[in-house]
Amino acid sequence: MNGTLYLCPTPIGNLSDISERVVSTLKEADLIAAEDTRNSMKLMNAFDIHVPMTSYHEYNKTQKAYTLIDKLKEGKNIALITDAGTPGISDPGEVLVRMCREEGISVTSLPGPCACIVALTLSGISTRRFCFEGFLPSEKKERREILEDLKDEYRTIIIYEAPHHLKNTLSDLKEVLGGERRIAICRELTKRFEETLLMTMEEATDHYEKNEPKGEYVLVAEGLDRKAEKEKQKQNWMDTDINEHLQMYLDKGMDKKEAMKAVAGDRGISKSDVYKALIDNTR
């Protein structure tokens, strides 16, 4: 009978945030797969956990996954941990989970600390809809493509960043999203010097030109204001000649009645107003 892979969240700063369930799962596991065994040893010592550990990280994630799969097939229960937070979120754990699913091996995820959710709730920016980007790619072309996608994003955007890349990332975000867009910059979450700064992109870039970034960061950027964008689009249509506007839809194969309805919708006016404007333009 196969064993089970347990995804065990570990504290992102404050050791007290670990759950009793995670501690008991770690103690009862046959093996703990850790992103950095030296770093995780501090956690093991703090909670008197004496279970064999093996490394599982970005540079061995595929090859080592096969080894771990074999152990799971032998009936061993494996607990997967990352340096901080929930395994599988922007780390190699997702590879092992996918392979377990493909092999029919049971996987269960325990609730616990997750930096992106902590930052989102601290941000003061809308939490209703959000997208998580993790760490932006270092390769310039791919990075630019993702940033261009985010330009038209209505949801709140969450990004992880290291201190030595923060200035460049803020500069890129300001260029693409605009200097007036709000951003919450969260650092050292759950630790003694936890800090959240809510400011515009312009203010953020200025702030870190004067203050050297320290600690790990989570950036929570405001999405586009849907209402404001609709007003902007409506105004753009109102500035367009109404005959040209109608012709655009006629050229797409709409009949005149459908085209007039579409024009009215774009401009936020009634069909009768469209008809009247078209009549006035022919006089």
Secondary structure, 3 states (H helix, E strand, C coil): CCCEEEECCECCCCHHHCCHHHHHHHHHCCEEEECCHHHHHHHHHHCCCCCCEEECCCCCHHHHHHHHHHHHHCCCCEEEECCCECCCCCCCHHHHHHHHHHHCCEEEECCCCCHHHHHHHHHCCCCCCEEEEEECCCCHHHHHHHHHHHHCCCCEEEEEECHHHHHHHHHHHHHHHCCCCEEEEEECCCCCCCEEEEEEHHHHHHHHHHCCCCCCEEEEECCCCHHHHHHHHHHHHHCCCHHHHHHHHHHCCCCHHHHHHHHHHHHCCCHHHHHHHHHHHHC
